[in-house]
Amino acid sequence: MHPAIVALVRGISRTHTTLYRLLGGRGVLGRNTLLLTTRGRKTGRETTIPLFHVAEGDRLYVVASMGGNDKAPGWYANLTANPDVRVELNGETKPYRARTVTDDEKARVWPKLTAMYKPYDAYQERTTRKIPVIELTPA
């Protein structure tokens, strides 16, 4: 991805994160939004990003799409190295454990994710990598 686009996406994410917190946990894009905080696999520094999600009971599902880029987002590599994460949702922050779902699990939850955010299908078509779906379970 072009460095200017990466910088733009990071700026939008920071703005969305700030607005999310100012609005008390309401997503600004009209969809199910949460804030995911991961710990850097190299730096150990925490990073928070806004993501769309689908909930099933107490489990949350997010997508590491990076807009269909051939490279997975950095936060995905961080949570695979350090699966203990924090989730801010509806004004509450709680610890969660992250894992990448299996292909069978993805086949079950993917339609729910694409019903919530249709571009995920186009993102998958745009890249040769399998876009991961991550299950977040309360820790």
N, C-alpha and C positions, 0 to 999 in steps of 0.2 A: 504494500500500500504506500502511496506517495507520502513523504514526510509532512507535507502541508495538510493532507487529509487526516493523518494521524493526529496532528496538533489540533485541528478543528474538532475532531471527535473527542479528544481529551478535554478541550475547553467546554464543549457542550455537556459532557458528563459532569464536569465540576459544577457548572451552572445548574444542571438538573438536580444534583445532589444537594446543593445549597437551597434551592427552591423546595425540594421535597421536605427538608428539615424545617424550613420556615413555615410551610403549610401543614406541619404536624403529621407528616406521613402520608400525604395524599400525592399520588402521581400527577405530574403536570401534563402528561401526554394522553390522559383519559383511558389508560389501561392499568392492569394490575402491575404495579411497580413496587420493587423493594430495593433496598441498598444492601449490597454485599461487600463485606470487608474481608480481604484476604491478607496474608502475611507473605511478603516477598521471599521467594526461594533463595535469592542471592543476597539481597540487602537486609532482609528481616523487617523492612519497613511496611507498615500497614497502608493499604490502598482501598478506597471505597468507590464502588461504581454502581450506578443505577441499572437495574435489569428488569425486564418484563418477566412475569412468572405465572405459573398455574399452580393452584393449591389442590391437594387431595388429602383431606383430613389435616394432620399436622405436618405433612410432607409438602415441600415446595419444589417445583421443577423450573430450571432456567436453562437457557440455550447459549452455548459458546460459539456464536455465529460469526462475529466480527464482520458482519455485512456480506458474508460469502467469500471473504478473503481466503486465499490458500493457506495462510498461517493462522493458527488459533490465537485468540487474544491472550495477552500476558497473564491476566488474572486466572485463566484456566490452568496454565502451567503452575502458577502459584498454589492453587488449591489442590492440584494433584500431588504436589510436594508437601503441602501443609493443609490437610483436609479440615482442620478445625477452623471454622469461620464464624463471623458474626453477621446476623441479618437484622436490619431495621425494617420493621413492617408495622404499619398502622400506629406509629408513634412509640413502639416498643422495640428495644434491642435485646436480642437473645442469642446464645451460642448455638451453632448448628454444626453438623458433620456433613461434609460433601463427598459424593462419589459419582462417578460416571456410570450411567445406567447401561445395561446390556442392550444388544440389538433388539431382543424381544420386548424388553421394557420400553425402549424407545418407540417401537412400532405401536405400542399401546397408548403412550402419552403424546406422541407427535401430533396426531390430529387435534388434540385439545390445545396444544401450543399454537398450531397454525390457525385454528379457529379464533384464537385471541389476537394473533399477529400474523396476518397472511404472508408478508414478505419472507418468512422463514423458508417456505418452499422454494422461492426464487433464489434465496441465498444458497440452499443446498444444490440447486441446479447449476449455480455459478462456479462451484468449486469441485475439485476431485476428492477433497478430504471429506470424511464422514463428520458432519457437524455434531459435536457431542451434546447430549442432554445430561444435565447434572441434577441429581436428587439431593435435596438438603433436608436432613432429618434433625429434629431437636436433639441437642447433646445432653 
